[in-house]
Amino acid sequence: MPSSSKAIKKTAKKAATAPARKKAFNFNIDADVEGLKTSIQNHLTYSMARDTSTATTRDWWLALCYSVQDRILHRYIKTQAVHNEKDTRRAYYLSLEYLMGRLLSNNLVNAGLFDAAKQALTELGLDMEDILEEEPDMGLGNGGLGRLAACFLDSLATLDLPAIGYGIHYEFGLFRQEFIDGHQVERPDNWLQFGNPWQVNRPEYQVSVPLYGHVEYHFDSKGDSYPAWVGTKELIGLPWDIPIVGYGARTVNFLRLWESRASQEFDFSVFNEGGYVEAVREKAIGETISKVLYPNDKTESGKELRLVQQYFFCACSLHDIIRRFRKQNHDNWDAFPEKVTVQLNDTHPAVSVAELMRILVDVEKLEWERAWGICRKVFAYTNHTLLPEALEKWSVPLFQKVLPRHLQIIFEINRRFLEEEVEAQWPSDDVKKSILSIIEEGNPKQIRMAYLATVGSHSVNGVAALHTELLKRDLFHDFNELWPKKFNNKTNGITPRRFLKVCNPGLAALIDREVGPEWPFDLDRLRGLEKLSGDAAFQQEYMGIKRANKERLAEIIDMDCGVTVNPDAMFDVQIKRLHEYKRQHLNLLHILTLYRQILHFPEKTVAPRVVIFGAKAAPGYELAKDIIFTINKVAEVINNDARVGDKLKVVFLPNYRVSLAERIIPAADLSEQISTAGKEASGTGNMKLALNGALTIGTLDGANVEIKEEVGDDNIFIFGMTVEQVLELRASGYNPWNFYRGDEELRHVLDWLGSDTFTPGQPYALDPVRRSLLDGGDPFLCCADFRAYIDCQQRVGEAYLDKPRWAKMAILNTARMGKFSSDRTIREYADDIWTLKPLPVGE
């Protein structure tokens, strides 16, 4: 393979540069203030049954949400009426996660009501900040996958593209994270405890979902046999809709979330006989399906629940899509791909391929070839991982138990694929058939869901130029040889509305003044800041906003962690899911190195740092939890060492979530994007942080490569091995002990971890991290990249001490992030994959 940058330049598509549409908000702010005041007071009285003397802050928050929702629903009804009247083609986005965060501030900004609402609350004697803080984060997602889906929904509505998102209405989110003596402790995330003012229940569209049972063969009137899925248990899918407001509130799409209910809620006869618990057993089992996001799949029952979750939401969503298709008097199935395009966000919805085939073949009685042609035209698949262990596989026995008819369909899809398409390309090549088979041989056999999604889709895309190249070269090499035109790249993006205008209003106002108010529609307009990057007065304003954001974050750190930090220090930030490949433990090694240097050379001038972590470890991922514990214990010692003072502080903010990210991102000076090259598909935190003026320290991995190309080599800190060098090192036989013996600083800090310095009286408490790096083989090459990382961090510290230089670099990062708007990404999906045109709704 050629070097990463060359490969990317050959394959990366030029970002779509559609001109921004000038949109004016049609709101009279004075009238809106009076209207909102009246609406808020009415909802307080008639929806909340409160008066102004008894109302809590939460009551006022709900009253404001209902008032905003009233205005949004007007546009929502208009949008859906136009879409139905035009019988438009729609994109359907299927994702098991939507990390929405809080909606009030986002909806106020997108609907042009923020200033009016703030003034209305002031006149009612209330503080906007206090009201906004009442809203819990919606517990519908975990990490980057869900946050990307939420950004895409925002862009789809902003670009007037007819689209509907589908997911699960989780009662509990992933978990609420606490630290007890440094250890992660998981608590239920009961985000719906006080209700959700944004959702609308749609019981008239509920869906019945079959599960389990077995397949029998029946005979028709002509004596031909056909399969029948019988003896099933039924679940009910109850839809809840959340309006998605585009910026300017011209289009309001929606996200439909499915809540599971038992088909038989209550057995009255059993109840009357005294079996009170038994009477509601089926109800409890039915509601379990949508109870919690990502149940632990370390057990067989956990695996089964995950599979049932995935099928449940896919079956409900496809039923709903077909209902909408038929509502427009469509009875010709060949027209289905003209009206419907379905994007599979990762492999969680991949069972949709088998479900649509079941509906077309078993229920609608289409011939297999015709049904398969329809299926392939409808589906497109986005891959989000290069880690083979992260590619979903389901055991055949489990599939047989839960979805026996779908297992038959998948085997038939695989048989035809191997005997027809693979055989035509590679005649009599059993090795190729084994490599490409959807069914992985073993004990037990496994269904490769990524392969099912690839075979059943007309498009497969990666989410960064490097990621897509590696998909084609490695993970899906043989599929790419078979279908070279099927694979394409769609580099991820972020919505600039939430991740600049909403979360960093000070910087947004400064940008409005300098480049005009249209930049949220057209992020390339930020290029207008380039000419100001060296202007001393502008630098002072820009960095003044950054410092104000740091002061605000410092208050949160003090409140949540009990640590006082200096806002003039560099805020060095690593916020993302806790995983070995993201290498939070490499960051830890740098912290220990800095600590030793400060203790050995107290007179040396260093850039003061506050190293900030935010991350959750999966409940069953023991080493990730060990890394959290180790960071917390090291932080405890450093933060209380008088010899260090303000030169170094380390904080691990608990319960990382979108609303917390919105406080951290505007305050960050340095963005840690240090994954092992070739492991991160894209990343979106890197984009959010750079947009808000944080400089990136990172490897040439994921979207870091493209960020480097956009901001310029002088405005980013790149270190470490490339993908090719990683492969070479592994091929030569990587031994972390060689790096341990060859680098005195690495040896000292690793040995330090093995002592009781950070856990007095418990010398081996932190040894799991040390052992993973040495005895465990250091699978993500922290030891190999250690020296390059330490040297690069030295350059970072020197640059931070040069205030004008740092300010210029930060401004240029903000100015050059236009490519990474999710609007650009969605335009590319719409043009290249979905063939979807904007449909303006009008006033």
C-alpha positions in Angstrom: 0.0 0.0 0.0 1.3 3.5 -0.7 1.8 5.9 2.1 -1.4 6.9 4.0 -1.4 10.5 2.7 -1.0 9.5 -0.9 -3.7 6.9 -0.7 -6.0 9.4 0.9 -5.4 12.0 -1.8 -6.2 9.5 -4.5 -9.5 8.4 -2.9 -10.7 11.3 -0.7 -13.6 13.1 -2.4 -13.6 16.9 -2.5 -16.1 18.2 0.1 -19.4 19.3 -1.3 -19.4 23.1 -1.4 -23.0 23.9 -1.9 -23.6 27.6 -1.3 -25.2 28.5 2.0 -28.9 29.3 1.7 -29.6 32.6 3.4 -32.4 32.0 5.9 -34.0 34.7 7.9 -35.9 33.8 11.1 -39.4 35.0 10.7 -39.8 35.9 14.4 -40.6 39.3 15.9 -38.6 39.1 19.1 -40.8 41.5 21.1 -44.0 39.6 20.1 -42.2 36.3 20.8 -41.2 37.5 24.3 -44.8 38.2 25.2 -46.1 35.1 23.5 -43.6 32.9 25.3 -44.3 34.5 28.7 -48.0 33.8 28.3 -47.3 30.3 27.0 -44.9 29.5 29.9 -47.4 30.8 32.5 -50.3 28.9 30.9 -48.3 25.6 30.8 -47.2 26.2 34.4 -50.9 26.4 35.4 -52.6 24.0 33.0 -50.0 21.4 32.3 -48.1 21.5 35.6 -50.8 22.5 38.0 -48.5 25.0 39.7 -48.5 28.6 40.5 -45.5 30.9 40.6 -45.2 30.5 44.4 -45.0 26.7 44.4 -43.2 26.1 41.1 -39.8 24.5 41.2 -37.0 25.2 38.7 -37.9 21.9 37.1 -41.5 23.0 36.7 -40.4 26.2 35.0 -38.1 24.1 32.7 -41.0 21.9 31.7 -43.2 24.9 31.1 -40.6 26.4 28.8 -40.0 23.1 27.0 -43.8 22.7 26.4 -43.9 26.3 25.1 -41.1 25.7 22.6 -42.5 22.3 21.6 -45.8 24.0 20.8 -44.0 26.1 18.2 -41.9 23.3 16.9 -44.9 21.0 16.4 -46.5 23.6 14.1 -43.5 23.3 11.8 -43.4 19.5 12.3 -47.0 19.1 11.1 -46.3 21.4 8.1 -43.2 19.4 7.2 -44.9 16.0 7.3 -47.8 17.3 5.3 -45.6 18.5 2.5 -43.6 15.3 2.5 -46.8 13.3 2.3 -48.4 15.5 -0.3 -45.3 15.3 -2.5 -45.1 11.5 -2.0 -41.4 12.2 -1.5 -38.5 9.8 -1.4 -37.2 9.5 2.2 -34.0 8.4 3.8 -34.4 6.1 6.8 -31.6 6.1 9.3 -31.4 3.0 11.5 -29.2 3.3 14.5 -29.2 1.5 17.9 -27.8 4.7 19.4 -28.7 8.4 19.4 -26.6 10.4 21.8 -28.9 13.5 21.7 -27.8 15.2 24.9 -30.1 18.0 26.0 -32.6 19.4 23.5 -33.9 22.7 25.0 -30.9 24.9 24.2 -30.4 23.2 20.8 -34.1 23.6 19.9 -34.1 27.3 21.0 -31.1 28.1 18.9 -32.4 26.2 15.8 -35.8 27.7 16.1 -34.5 31.2 16.5 -36.1 31.5 20.0 -33.1 31.6 22.3 -32.9 35.4 22.8 -36.7 35.7 23.2 -36.8 32.9 25.7 -34.0 34.4 27.7 -35.7 37.7 27.8 -39.1 36.1 28.7 -37.5 34.2 31.6 -35.7 37.3 32.8 -39.0 39.2 32.9 -40.5 36.3 34.9 -37.7 36.7 37.4 -35.8 33.5 36.3 -32.3 32.8 35.2 -31.8 31.0 31.8 -28.7 29.1 32.9 -30.5 27.7 35.9 -33.4 26.5 33.7 -31.2 24.9 31.1 -29.3 23.0 33.8 -32.5 21.2 34.8 -32.6 19.1 31.7 -31.2 15.5 31.9 -29.2 14.1 29.0 -31.3 11.8 26.9 -30.0 8.2 27.6 -30.2 6.9 24.1 -26.5 6.4 23.2 -23.0 5.6 24.4 -20.3 7.2 22.4 -19.2 8.4 18.9 -21.7 6.2 17.0 -24.7 7.8 18.8 -23.4 11.3 18.7 -22.7 11.0 15.0 -26.3 9.8 14.4 -27.6 12.8 16.4 -25.4 15.2 14.3 -26.7 13.6 11.1 -30.4 14.1 12.1 -29.6 17.8 12.7 -28.0 18.2 9.3 -30.8 16.2 7.5 -33.4 18.7 8.8 -31.2 21.7 8.3 -30.6 20.7 4.6 -34.4 20.2 4.1 -33.8 16.5 3.3 -36.9 14.2 4.0 -35.6 11.7 6.5 -36.7 9.7 9.6 -34.4 8.2 12.2 -35.3 4.9 13.9 -34.0 3.6 17.2 -35.0 2.2 20.7 -36.8 4.1 23.4 -34.5 3.1 26.2 -35.9 3.5 29.7 -32.4 3.6 31.2 -29.3 4.9 29.5 -25.8 3.2 29.5 -25.2 4.0 33.2 -24.5 6.9 35.5 -20.8 6.8 36.5 -19.5 7.5 40.0 -16.0 7.0 41.5 -15.7 5.4 44.9 -12.1 5.3 46.1 -11.0 5.7 42.4 -13.0 2.8 41.1 -15.8 3.2 38.5 -19.2 2.3 40.0 -22.2 2.0 37.7 -25.6 3.4 38.8 -28.8 3.3 36.8 -29.3 6.2 34.4 -33.0 6.9 34.9 -33.2 9.7 32.5 -37.0 9.4 32.1 -37.6 9.7 35.8 -39.3 13.1 35.5 -40.7 12.6 32.0 -39.5 13.8 28.6 -41.4 16.9 27.3 -40.0 16.4 23.7 -41.6 13.1 22.9 -45.0 12.4 21.3 -46.6 9.0 21.8 -48.0 7.3 18.6 -50.0 4.3 19.9 -51.9 4.1 16.6 -48.7 3.0 14.8 -47.8 0.2 17.2 -46.3 -2.9 15.7 -46.5 -6.6 16.6 -43.1 -8.4 16.5 -42.8 -12.2 16.4 -39.9 -14.0 18.2 -38.7 -17.6 18.8 -41.0 -20.4 17.5 -40.1 -22.7 14.7 -40.5 -23.1 10.9 -43.0 -25.6 9.4 -43.6 -26.3 5.7 -47.2 -25.9 4.6 -48.7 -26.6 1.2 -50.7 -24.2 -1.0 -53.7 -25.0 -3.2 -51.3 -26.1 -6.0 -49.4 -28.5 -3.8 -46.3 -26.3 -3.5 -44.7 -26.1 -0.1 -43.8 -22.8 1.6 -42.2 -22.0 5.0 -44.3 -20.8 7.8 -42.9 -19.3 11.0 -45.2 -20.5 13.7 -45.4 -20.9 17.5 -43.9 -17.5 18.1 -44.1 -15.2 21.0 -45.3 -11.7 20.3 -44.0 -8.3 21.4 -45.6 -5.0 20.8 -43.5 -2.0 19.6 -44.9 1.3 20.8 -43.5 4.4 18.9 -42.4 7.6 20.5 -41.6 10.5 18.2 -39.0 13.3 18.9 -39.2 16.2 16.5 -35.8 17.1 15.0 -35.6 20.9 14.3 -33.4 22.0 11.4 -31.5 25.3 11.8 -33.9 28.0 10.8 -36.9 25.7 11.7 -38.0 25.4 8.1 -37.9 21.6 8.2 -38.8 19.5 11.3 -38.1 15.8 10.7 -38.5 13.3 13.5 -36.8 10.4 15.3 -39.1 7.5 16.0 -38.1 5.3 19.0 -39.6 2.0 19.8 -40.6 1.0 23.3 -41.3 -2.7 23.9 -44.5 -3.9 25.5 -45.9 -7.4 26.1 -48.6 -8.5 23.8 -50.5 -9.7 26.9 -50.1 -7.0 29.5 -52.1 -8.7 32.3 -53.5 -12.1 33.0 -56.7 -11.3 34.9 -57.7 -14.9 35.7 -54.2 -15.6 37.3 -54.5 -12.4 39.3 -57.9 -13.3 40.6 -56.5 -16.6 41.8 -53.9 -14.9 43.9 -51.0 -15.1 41.5 -50.2 -11.4 41.6 -46.6 -11.7 40.4 -47.3 -14.3 37.8 -50.1 -12.1 36.4 -47.7 -9.4 35.3 -44.7 -11.7 34.4 -45.3 -11.4 30.6 -45.6 -7.6 30.9 -42.2 -7.4 32.8 -40.5 -9.7 30.2 -41.9 -7.6 27.3 -40.7 -4.3 28.8 -37.2 -5.7 29.4 -36.3 -5.4 25.7 -36.2 -1.6 25.7 -35.2 -1.4 29.4 -31.5 -0.5 29.0 -29.0 0.5 26.4 -26.4 -2.3 25.7 -27.1 -5.0 28.3 -23.9 -6.8 29.4 -23.4 -9.5 26.8 -20.8 -11.5 28.8 -23.6 -14.0 29.6 -25.7 -16.1 27.2 -28.9 -14.3 28.4 -27.2 -11.0 27.8 -26.3 -12.0 24.2 -29.9 -13.2 23.6 -31.3 -9.9 24.9 -29.0 -7.9 22.6 -30.1 -9.9 19.6 -33.8 -9.6 20.5 -33.2 -5.8 20.9 -31.7 -5.5 17.5 -34.4 -7.5 15.7 -37.1 -5.8 17.6 -36.2 -2.3 16.5 -35.4 -3.4 12.9 -38.7 -5.3 12.6 -40.7 -2.3 14.0 -38.9 0.1 11.7 -39.3 -1.9 8.5 -43.0 -2.4 9.3 -43.4 1.3 9.7 -41.5 2.1 6.5 -43.7 -0.3 4.6 -46.9 1.1 6.2 -45.9 4.6 5.0 -45.1 3.3 1.5 -48.5 1.6 1.2 -50.3 4.7 2.7 -49.5 6.4 -0.6 -51.4 3.8 -2.5 -48.3 2.0 -3.7 -48.8 -1.7 -4.4 -46.0 -2.2 -6.9 -43.0 -3.5 -4.9 -40.6 -2.5 -7.7 -41.4 1.1 -6.8 -40.3 0.6 -3.2 -36.6 1.5 -3.8 -37.7 4.6 -5.6 -39.4 5.8 -2.4 -37.2 4.2 0.3 -33.5 4.3 1.1 -32.3 2.7 4.4 -28.9 3.5 5.9 -27.6 0.9 8.4 -25.5 2.7 11.0 -23.0 -0.1 11.8 -24.0 -3.8 12.0 -26.6 -3.5 14.8 -29.4 -3.1 12.2 -27.9 -5.6 9.8 -30.7 -8.2 10.5 -32.9 -5.8 8.6 -31.6 -7.4 5.4 -33.0 -10.8 6.4 -36.2 -9.3 7.8 -37.0 -7.4 4.5 -36.4 -10.6 2.6 -38.7 -12.5 4.9 -41.4 -9.9 4.4 -41.0 -9.9 0.6 -40.7 -13.6 0.1 -42.8 -15.1 2.9 -45.5 -12.5 3.3 -45.7 -10.7 -0.1 -44.9 -13.9 -2.1 -42.3 -12.3 -4.4 -39.9 -14.5 -6.2 -36.5 -14.6 -4.5 -34.5 -12.9 -7.3 -37.0 -10.0 -7.5 -37.0 -9.6 -3.7 -33.2 -9.7 -3.5 -32.9 -7.1 -6.2 -35.3 -4.8 -4.2 -33.4 -5.4 -1.0 -30.0 -4.5 -2.4 -31.3 -1.3 -3.9 -32.8 -0.2 -0.6 -30.0 -0.9 1.9 -26.6 0.9 2.4 -24.2 0.1 5.2 -21.8 2.3 7.2 -18.8 0.5 8.8 -17.5 2.2 12.0 -14.6 -0.1 13.1 -11.3 -1.5 12.0 -11.1 -3.8 15.0 -12.0 -7.4 14.0 -13.1 -8.2 17.5 -15.7 -5.4 17.3 -17.4 -6.8 14.2 -20.6 -8.4 15.4 -21.1 -12.1 15.1 -24.0 -14.2 16.4 -23.8 -17.9 17.0 -26.0 -20.0 14.8 -27.6 -21.9 17.7 -28.7 -18.6 19.3 -30.1 -17.3 16.0 -31.9 -20.6 15.5 -33.5 -20.2 18.9 -34.6 -16.5 18.5 -35.0 -16.1 14.7 -35.3 -19.5 13.1 -36.8 -18.3 9.8 -34.2 -15.6 9.5 -31.5 -18.1 9.9 -32.8 -20.1 6.9 -33.0 -16.9 4.9 -29.4 -16.0 5.8 -28.2 -19.4 4.8 -30.0 -19.1 1.5 -28.5 -15.6 0.9 -25.1 -17.0 1.6 -25.6 -20.1 -0.6 -26.7 -18.0 -3.6 -23.9 -15.5 -3.0 -21.2 -18.1 -2.9 -22.5 -20.3 -5.7 -23.4 -17.5 -8.1 -21.3 -14.4 -7.5 -18.2 -15.7 -5.9 -18.1 -18.7 -8.2 -18.4 -16.5 -11.2 -15.4 -14.4 -10.1 -13.2 -17.2 -8.7 -14.3 -20.5 -10.2 -13.8 -23.5 -7.9 -11.9 -21.5 -5.4 -13.1 -22.9 -2.0 -10.6 -20.7 -0.1 -12.2 -17.6 -1.4 -15.6 -18.9 -0.6 -14.5 -19.7 2.9 -13.1 -16.1 3.3 -16.2 -14.4 1.9 -18.9 -16.6 3.5 -21.4 -14.9 5.7 -21.2 -18.1 7.9 -17.9 -18.5 9.7 -17.1 -22.1 10.3 -16.3 -23.1 13.9 -17.9 -24.6 17.0 -20.4 -23.2 17.0 -20.8 -21.6 13.6 -21.1 -17.8 13.6 -23.0 -15.3 11.4 -20.8 -12.5 10.4 -23.2 -9.5 10.5 -20.8 -7.1 8.7 -20.7 -9.6 5.8 -24.5 -9.8 5.7 -24.7 -6.0 5.6 -22.1 -5.9 2.9 -23.7 -8.5 0.7 -27.1 -7.1 1.2 -26.3 -3.5 0.4 -25.6 -1.5 -2.7 -23.1 0.8 -0.9 -20.6 0.3 1.9 -18.8 3.3 3.3 -16.1 4.1 5.7 -16.0 7.2 7.8 -12.6 8.8 7.1 -10.4 8.6 4.1 -7.7 6.5 5.8 -10.4 4.2 7.4 -11.9 3.6 4.0 -8.6 2.7 2.5 -7.9 0.3 5.3 -11.3 -1.3 4.9 -10.7 -1.9 1.2 -7.1 -3.1 1.8 -7.6 -5.3 4.9 -11.0 -5.9 6.5 -13.0 -6.2 3.3 -10.2 -6.8 0.8 -11.9 -9.7 -1.0 -15.3 -8.0 -1.1 -13.6 -4.9 -2.6 -12.0 -7.1 -5.3 -15.5 -8.5 -6.0 -17.3 -5.1 -6.0 -14.8 -2.3 -6.3 -17.5 0.3 -7.0 -19.5 -0.6 -3.9 -17.0 0.9 -1.4 -16.8 4.6 -0.9 -15.7 7.1 1.8 -17.9 9.6 3.7 -15.7 11.4 6.3 -17.6 12.0 9.4 -18.7 15.5 10.5 -20.2 17.4 13.4 -23.0 19.9 13.6 -21.6 23.4 14.1 -25.0 24.4 15.6 -24.6 22.4 18.8 -20.8 22.2 18.9 -20.1 25.9 18.5 -23.1 28.1 18.4 -24.9 26.4 21.3 -22.0 25.3 23.5 -19.6 28.3 22.9 -21.8 31.4 22.6 -19.0 33.8 23.2 -16.9 32.5 20.3 -20.0 32.2 18.1 -20.8 35.9 18.7 -17.2 36.9 17.8 -17.5 34.9 14.6 -20.8 36.4 13.8 -19.2 39.9 14.1 -16.2 39.0 11.9 -17.6 36.7 9.1 -21.4 37.3 9.4 -24.2 35.2 10.8 -24.5 32.7 8.0 -21.6 30.4 9.0 -23.8 27.8 10.8 -25.2 27.0 7.3 -21.8 27.1 5.6 -18.9 26.4 7.9 -16.3 27.2 5.1 -17.1 30.9 5.9 -14.9 30.5 9.0 -12.0 30.9 6.6 -12.6 34.6 6.9 -10.9 34.4 10.3 -7.6 33.4 8.8 -6.7 37.1 8.1 -7.2 37.9 11.8 -5.1 35.0 13.1 -2.0 37.3 13.6 -3.8 40.3 14.8 -2.9 41.0 18.4 -6.2 42.6 19.4 -8.2 39.7 17.9 -6.0 37.2 19.5 -6.6 38.8 22.9 -10.4 38.7 22.3 -10.3 35.1 21.1 -8.2 33.9 24.0 -10.2 35.9 26.4 -13.3 33.9 25.4 -11.3 30.7 25.9 -10.2 31.8 29.4 -13.8 32.6 30.4 -14.8 29.1 29.3 -11.9 27.7 31.3 -13.0 29.6 34.4 -16.4 28.0 34.0 -15.0 24.5 33.6 -12.7 25.1 36.6 -15.8 25.7 38.7 -17.3 22.4 37.5 -13.9 20.6 38.3 -13.9 22.1 41.8 -17.5 21.1 42.4 -17.3 17.5 40.9 -13.7 16.6 41.8 -12.8 18.9 44.7 -9.7 20.1 42.9 -8.8 23.7 42.4 -7.2 24.4 39.0 -5.6 27.4 37.5 -7.4 28.7 34.3 -4.1 30.1 33.0 -2.7 26.5 32.8 -3.0 24.5 29.6 -6.2 22.5 29.7 -5.0 19.2 28.2 -8.2 17.1 27.4 -8.9 13.5 26.5 -12.6 12.8 26.4 -13.9 9.7 24.7 -14.9 6.1 25.5 -12.3 4.2 27.6 -10.6 1.7 25.5 -7.1 0.4 25.2 -6.8 1.4 21.5 -7.6 5.0 22.4 -4.6 4.8 24.8 -5.7 6.8 27.9 -2.9 4.8 29.5 -0.3 6.3 27.2 -1.5 9.7 28.4 -1.0 8.4 31.9 2.6 7.5 31.2 3.1 11.1 30.0 1.6 12.4 33.3 4.0 10.3 35.3 6.9 11.5 33.2 5.9 15.1 33.8 5.5 14.5 37.5 9.0 13.0 37.7 10.5 15.9 35.7 8.9 18.5 38.0 10.2 16.7 41.1 13.7 16.3 39.7 14.0 19.8 38.1 11.8 22.1 40.3 13.6 25.2 39.0 12.8 24.5 35.3 10.1 26.6 33.6 7.3 24.4 32.3 4.0 25.1 30.8 1.5 24.4 33.6 -1.1 21.8 32.8 -4.5 20.5 33.9 -4.9 17.1 32.4 -8.6 16.4 32.1 -10.2 13.0 31.4 -13.8 12.1 30.7 -14.7 8.5 29.9 -16.8 5.5 30.8 -15.6 2.0 30.7 -17.9 -0.8 29.7 -19.1 -2.7 32.8 -17.5 -5.9 31.7 -14.2 -4.4 30.5 -11.9 -5.0 33.5 -8.7 -3.5 32.1 -10.5 -0.3 31.1 -11.8 0.0 34.6 -8.3 -0.6 35.9 -7.0 2.2 33.8 -9.6 4.6 35.3 -8.6 3.5 38.8 -4.9 4.0 38.1 -5.5 7.5 36.7 -7.6 8.4 39.7 -5.0 7.1 42.2 -2.1 8.9 40.4 -4.2 12.1 40.3 -4.8 11.9 44.0 -1.1 11.9 44.8 -0.1 14.6 42.3 -2.9 17.0 43.2 -1.9 16.8 46.9 1.8 17.1 46.4 2.9 20.6 47.5 6.1 20.3 45.5 4.0 20.4 42.3 1.7 23.2 43.0 -0.1 24.5 39.9 2.5 23.0 37.5 0.4 19.9 37.1 -3.1 18.8 38.1 -5.0 15.7 36.9 -8.8 15.4 37.0 -11.1 12.6 35.9 -14.6 14.1 35.6 -17.2 11.6 36.5 -20.2 10.6 34.3 -19.0 11.9 31.0 -21.9 12.9 28.8 -22.9 15.3 26.1 -23.8 18.2 28.4 -20.5 17.8 30.2 -18.7 17.7 26.8 -20.3 21.0 25.9 -18.5 22.5 28.9 -15.2 20.8 28.3 -14.8 21.4 24.6 -14.9 25.2 24.6 -12.4 25.3 27.4 -9.8 22.8 25.9 -6.4 24.0 24.8 -5.0 20.6 23.8 -7.0 17.7 22.2 -5.5 14.2 22.8 -6.2 12.0 19.8 -3.6 9.4 20.4 -5.0 6.1 19.2 -2.7 3.5 17.7 -2.4 4.2 13.9 -4.9 2.1 12.0 -7.4 1.6 14.9 -9.6 4.6 15.0 -12.2 4.7 12.2 -12.6 8.5 12.3 -13.3 10.2 15.6 -15.6 13.2 15.9 -14.3 14.6 19.2 -11.2 15.6 17.3 -13.4 17.8 15.1 -15.4 19.3 17.9 -12.3 20.3 19.9 -10.4 21.7 16.9 -13.5 23.8 15.9 -13.4 25.4 19.3 -9.7 26.2 19.1 -8.0 23.3 20.7 -4.8 22.2 19.1 -4.5 18.5 18.3 -1.8 16.2 19.5 -2.3 12.9 17.7 -1.2 10.1 15.5 -1.9 9.7 11.8 -5.1 7.8 12.5 -8.7 8.2 11.5 -9.8 11.8 10.6 -6.6 13.2 12.2 -5.0 12.8 8.8 -7.6 15.0 7.1 -7.6 17.5 10.0 -3.8 17.8 9.5 -4.4 18.4 5.8 -6.9 21.2 6.5 -5.3 23.1 9.4 -1.7 22.7 8.1 1.4 21.0 9.5 2.3 24.0 11.6 -1.0 24.0 13.5 -1.1 20.4 14.7 1.2 18.1 16.7 1.7 14.8 15.0 3.7 12.0 16.5 4.2 8.2 16.4 4.2 5.4 14.0 2.1 5.4 10.8 -0.1 2.5 9.8 2.7 1.0 7.7 5.2 1.3 10.5 2.8 -0.4 12.9 2.4 -3.3 10.5 6.2 -3.5 10.0 6.8 -3.6 13.8 4.2 -6.3 14.3 5.6 -8.3 11.5 9.1 -8.1 12.9 7.9 -9.4 16.3 7.0 -6.6 18.7 8.5 -7.0 22.2 7.6 -4.1 24.6 10.4 -5.2 26.9 12.9 -3.9 24.4 11.5 -0.4 24.6 11.3 -0.7 28.4 14.9 -1.6 28.6 16.0 1.0 26.0 14.2 4.0 27.5 15.2 5.1 31.1 12.1 7.3 31.6 9.7 4.6 30.4 11.4 2.1 32.7 11.2 4.5 35.7 7.5 5.4 35.3 6.4 1.8 34.7 8.3 0.6 37.7 6.8 3.5 39.7 3.4 2.1 38.9 4.4 -1.2 40.4 5.3 0.4 43.7 3.0 1.6 46.5 3.6 5.3 45.9 0.1 5.9 44.6 -1.6 3.2 46.8 0.2 3.3 50.1 0.4 -0.2 51.7 -0.9 -1.8 48.4 2.2 -2.1 46.2 0.5 -4.2 43.5 -2.8 -2.3 43.3 -1.9 -0.6 40.0 0.0 -3.5 38.5 -2.7 -4.6 36.1 -1.9 -1.6 33.8 1.8 -2.2 34.0 1.4 -5.9 33.3 -0.8 -5.2 30.3 2.0 -3.1 28.8 4.8 -5.6 29.5 3.6 -9.1 30.2 0.4 -8.6 28.3 2.3 -7.7 25.1 1.2 -4.1 24.9 -1.3 -4.8 22.1 -1.7 -1.2 21.2 2.0 -0.3 21.2 2.1 2.3 24.0 5.7 1.5 24.7 6.7 1.8 21.1 5.1 5.3 20.7 6.1 6.5 24.2 9.3 8.4 23.3 7.8 10.1 20.2 4.8 11.1 22.4 6.9 12.5 25.2 9.1 14.5 22.8 6.0 15.8 21.0 4.5 16.9 24.3 7.7 18.8 25.0 7.1 20.7 21.8 3.5 21.3 22.9 4.6 22.8 26.2 7.1 25.1 24.5 4.4 26.3 22.1 2.0 27.1 24.9 4.5 29.3 26.6 4.6 31.4 23.4 1.2 33.0 23.8 0.9 34.8 20.4 2.0 31.7 18.5 -0.5 29.5 20.4 -3.3 32.0 19.9 -2.6 32.1 16.1 -2.6 28.3 15.9 -5.9 28.1 17.8 -7.6 30.7 15.6 -6.4 28.9 12.4 -7.8 25.6 13.8 -11.2 27.2 14.1 -10.9 28.9 10.7 -10.0 25.8 8.8 -12.6 23.2 10.1 -15.2 23.9 7.5 -14.8 20.5 5.9 -15.9 18.8 9.0 -19.4 20.0 9.2 -21.9 17.2 9.2 -23.8 19.2 6.5 -21.0 18.3 4.1 -21.1 14.7 5.1 -24.9 14.4 4.7 -24.7 16.2 1.3 -22.3 13.5 0.2 -24.6 10.7 1.5 -27.6 12.3 -0.2 -25.8 12.8 -3.6 -23.7 9.6 -3.8 -25.7 6.9 -1.9 -29.3 8.0 -1.3 -30.1 10.0 -4.5 -32.0 12.3 -2.2 -33.0 15.8 -3.1 -33.9 18.7 -0.7 -37.6 19.4 -0.3 -38.1 22.9 1.1 -41.2 23.1 3.1 -41.9 26.8 2.7 -43.2 29.3 5.2 
